[in-house]
């Protein structure tokens, strides 16, 4: 259980960095050239990899690659939805709920023994 909590924490932190790297510039750098936004995004993404790579290595001691991947996808959706609503001011869509329910099914099948 400790491994899963550590992996979820690490992947959540790394995903926060990656979400800002991928989408933060849409709010903060609208007037900048795209290549400036790309350089800033790469700088932010570096921190994502600094957290994500050791987290996956640690997690792979007890979890399969498929389990790590599905955890990452669920965390991505869990981070992206609040980010898009609260930070980017996008409206909530019911499709987020349906996508989340599909992810619950994917988690079930990936962790089913």
DRENDO-1510 file (C-alpha; in Angstrom, 1 decimal, always signed):
<recs>
REC; n; res; u; v; w
REC; 1; UNK; +0.0; +0.0; +0.0 .
REC; 2; UNK; +2.9; +2.4; +0.7 .
REC; 3; UNK; +4.2; +1.9; -2.8 .
REC; 4; UNK; +0.8; +2.8; -4.3 .
REC; 5; UNK; +0.5; +6.0; -2.1 .
REC; 6; UNK; +4.1; +7.0; -3.0 .
REC; 7; UNK; +3.5; +6.5; -6.7 .
REC; 8; UNK; +0.1; +8.3; -6.7 .
REC; 9; UNK; +1.8; +11.2; -4.9 .
REC; 10; UNK; +4.7; +11.4; -7.2 .
REC; 11; UNK; +2.6; +11.0; -10.4 .
REC; 12; UNK; +0.2; +13.7; -9.1 .
REC; 13; UNK; +3.0; +16.1; -8.5 .
REC; 14; UNK; +4.6; +15.4; -11.9 .
REC; 15; UNK; +1.3; +15.8; -13.6 .
REC; 16; UNK; +0.7; +19.2; -12.1 .
REC; 17; UNK; +4.0; +20.3; -13.7 .
REC; 18; UNK; +3.1; +18.7; -17.0 .
REC; 19; UNK; -0.4; +20.2; -17.1 .
REC; 20; UNK; +1.1; +23.6; -16.6 .
REC; 21; UNK; +3.8; +22.9; -19.2 .
REC; 22; UNK; +1.2; +21.8; -21.8 .
REC; 23; UNK; -1.7; +24.2; -21.1 .
REC; 24; UNK; -0.5; +27.0; -18.8 .
REC; 25; UNK; +0.8; +29.1; -21.7 .
REC; 26; UNK; -2.7; +29.3; -23.1 .
REC; 27; UNK; -3.6; +31.7; -20.3 .
REC; 28; UNK; -0.2; +33.3; -19.4 .
REC; 29; UNK; +1.6; +33.7; -22.7 .
REC; 30; UNK; -1.1; +34.5; -25.3 .
REC; 31; UNK; +0.9; +37.4; -26.6 .
REC; 32; UNK; +4.3; +35.7; -26.7 .
REC; 33; UNK; +5.6; +33.9; -29.8 .
REC; 34; UNK; +4.9; +30.2; -29.8 .
REC; 35; UNK; +8.6; +29.3; -29.5 .
REC; 36; UNK; +9.0; +31.3; -26.3 .
REC; 37; UNK; +6.0; +29.4; -24.9 .
REC; 38; UNK; +7.6; +26.2; -26.0 .
REC; 39; UNK; +10.9; +27.0; -24.3 .
REC; 40; UNK; +9.1; +27.9; -21.1 .
REC; 41; UNK; +7.0; +24.7; -21.3 .
REC; 42; UNK; +10.2; +22.6; -21.8 .
REC; 43; UNK; +11.6; +24.2; -18.7 .
REC; 44; UNK; +8.5; +23.3; -16.7 .
REC; 45; UNK; +8.4; +19.8; -18.2 .
REC; 46; UNK; +12.0; +19.2; -16.9 .
REC; 47; UNK; +10.6; +19.2; -13.4 .
REC; 48; UNK; +7.9; +16.8; -14.4 .
REC; 49; UNK; +10.5; +14.3; -15.6 .
REC; 50; UNK; +12.6; +14.9; -12.5 .
REC; 51; UNK; +9.7; +13.6; -10.4 .
REC; 52; UNK; +8.1; +11.2; -12.9 .
REC; 53; UNK; +11.1; +9.1; -13.8 .
REC; 54; UNK; +12.1; +8.1; -10.3 .
REC; 55; UNK; +8.4; +7.6; -9.3 .
REC; 56; UNK; +7.9; +5.1; -12.1 .
REC; 57; UNK; +11.1; +3.3; -11.3 .
REC; 58; UNK; +10.1; +3.0; -7.7 .
REC; 59; UNK; +6.6; +1.9; -8.6 .
REC; 60; UNK; +7.8; -0.7; -11.1 .
REC; 61; UNK; +9.3; -2.6; -8.2 .
REC; 62; UNK; +5.7; -3.8; -7.3 .
REC; 63; UNK; +3.5; -2.6; -10.1 .
REC; 64; UNK; +3.3; -3.6; -13.8 .
REC; 65; UNK; +3.9; -1.0; -16.5 .
REC; 66; UNK; +0.2; -1.3; -17.4 .
REC; 67; UNK; -0.8; -0.5; -13.9 .
REC; 68; UNK; +1.6; +2.5; -13.7 .
REC; 69; UNK; +0.2; +3.7; -17.1 .
REC; 70; UNK; -3.4; +3.5; -16.1 .
REC; 71; UNK; -2.6; +5.3; -12.8 .
REC; 72; UNK; -1.0; +8.0; -14.8 .
REC; 73; UNK; -4.0; +8.4; -17.0 .
REC; 74; UNK; -6.5; +8.6; -14.1 .
REC; 75; UNK; -4.3; +11.1; -12.4 .
REC; 76; UNK; -4.0; +13.1; -15.6 .
REC; 77; UNK; -7.7; +13.4; -15.9 .
REC; 78; UNK; -8.0; +14.2; -12.1 .
REC; 79; UNK; -5.5; +17.0; -12.5 .
REC; 80; UNK; -6.7; +18.3; -15.9 .
REC; 81; UNK; -10.4; +18.7; -15.0 .
REC; 82; UNK; -9.9; +21.1; -12.0 .
REC; 83; UNK; -7.1; +22.9; -13.9 .
REC; 84; UNK; -9.2; +23.5; -16.9 .
REC; 85; UNK; -12.2; +24.7; -14.8 .
REC; 86; UNK; -10.4; +26.7; -12.1 .
REC; 87; UNK; -7.3; +28.0; -13.9 .
REC; 88; UNK; -8.3; +28.2; -17.6 .
REC; 89; UNK; -12.0; +29.0; -16.7 .
REC; 90; UNK; -13.4; +26.4; -19.1 .
REC; 91; UNK; -16.9; +25.3; -18.4 .
REC; 92; UNK; -17.5; +21.9; -16.7 .
REC; 93; UNK; -18.8; +19.3; -19.2 .
REC; 94; UNK; -20.6; +16.1; -18.4 .
REC; 95; UNK; -18.2; +14.3; -20.8 .
REC; 96; UNK; -15.6; +14.7; -18.0 .
REC; 97; UNK; -17.8; +12.6; -15.7 .
REC; 98; UNK; -18.4; +9.9; -18.4 .
REC; 99; UNK; -14.6; +9.8; -19.2 .
REC; 100; UNK; -13.9; +9.4; -15.5 .
REC; 101; UNK; -16.3; +6.5; -15.2 .
REC; 102; UNK; -14.6; +4.8; -18.2 .
REC; 103; UNK; -11.3; +5.3; -16.4 .
REC; 104; UNK; -12.7; +3.6; -13.3 .
REC; 105; UNK; -13.5; +0.6; -15.5 .
REC; 106; UNK; -10.0; +0.7; -16.9 .
REC; 107; UNK; -8.5; +0.7; -13.4 .
REC; 108; UNK; -10.6; -2.2; -12.4 .
REC; 109; UNK; -9.4; -4.4; -15.3 .
REC; 110; UNK; -5.8; -3.3; -15.0 .
REC; 111; UNK; -5.6; -4.2; -11.3 .
REC; 112; UNK; -7.8; -7.2; -11.5 .
REC; 113; UNK; -5.9; -10.3; -10.3 .
</recs>
